[in-house]
Amino acid sequence: MNEEILFHYTNEVGIQGILQNKCLWATDASATNDKSEMVLGGELFEKRIREWLKEEKRSGFGFDKLIRTTDGILRQNFKGIFLTCFSTTEDKYVLDNGLLSQWRGYGLYAIKFKKDILLKALKKEISIHDLDENVRYYSESDDDYENFKKDKSLKIDEFIKFISTDNWKKIEQKTSHTLTTEDEDEIEKAIQLALPSRFFVKHKGFHEERERRAVFLIPKNHSKKLYFHAPYKCHIKLFEEDPAIIENAIEEIIIGPVSDKEAAKNWVKSMLREFGYRDDIKVKCCEIPFRKS
């Protein structure tokens, strides 16, 4: 198979919604199932910046200002930050049967998408997507921290260069009440440079997932609708304006370990027929044995 495949694992409700609505959901980053995966990168990033501030004998007031005002500026200028996740593999068995840990963690259905079709469509959305590279996996260890600092894809050095300018030093000297619109624009640029560390870093204990993410910053004046559901969940729909994207991007659907394979397979095939999908989309059950709990 020449074209790279992205797996999207989901449950019964998820696959029904994707197939019926012909779109994907991106979830509010503040309401993900595992908030801890949004924490590690931010902590390592802050550690690196405070280390640099100490080396440069800077007070760190400007960085503290950025940390304090980030949430306020995001709330003021953006509807929210949303993300949707996929995983990849180079293992032939996993490519054919999915990954057991993913079945256990996210649901018993894996939709295999053609990456190039999704990536081309995502470039029309307001996003910082990273579908070409895996999420970076680190831990709190000293060795991992050293590697984290050297990771060019996380734009840490770019951020440091940005807050080294005379213009930023002037911002440092101001209070939150005296910030101008231009100052807030500069802080917003700094936030953008700080985002990769927060959103594209995950604990290395999950490295086998080989996760890919697309992150979306939706400005308040953007037409993208927000959808709400309990408890405390918010999401946006991707590709809802062009259902053909999902129709053409689906390569295959794999069903995880279930007790009644035929019933599960017939259910998915019925949805594909009912909702007008191509006849050549494969539906199969994985070879991983089902174990009763």
Buried (B, 14 or more C-beta within 10 A) or exposed (E): EEEBBBBBBBEEEBBBBBBEBBBBBBBBBBBBEEEEBBEBBBEBBBBBBBEBBEEEEBEBEBBEBBBEBBEEBBEEBBBBBBBBBBBBBEEEEBBEBBBBEBBEEBBBBBBBBBBEBBBEBBEEBEBBBBBEEBBBBBBEEEEBBEEBBEBEEBBBBEBBEBBEEEEBEEBBEEEEEEBEEEBBEBBBEBBBBBBBBBBBBBBBEBBBBBBBBBBBBBEEEBEBEEEEEEEEBBBBBBBBEEBEBBBBBBBBBBBBBBEEBEEBBEBBBEBBEEBEBEEEBEBBBBEBEEEEE
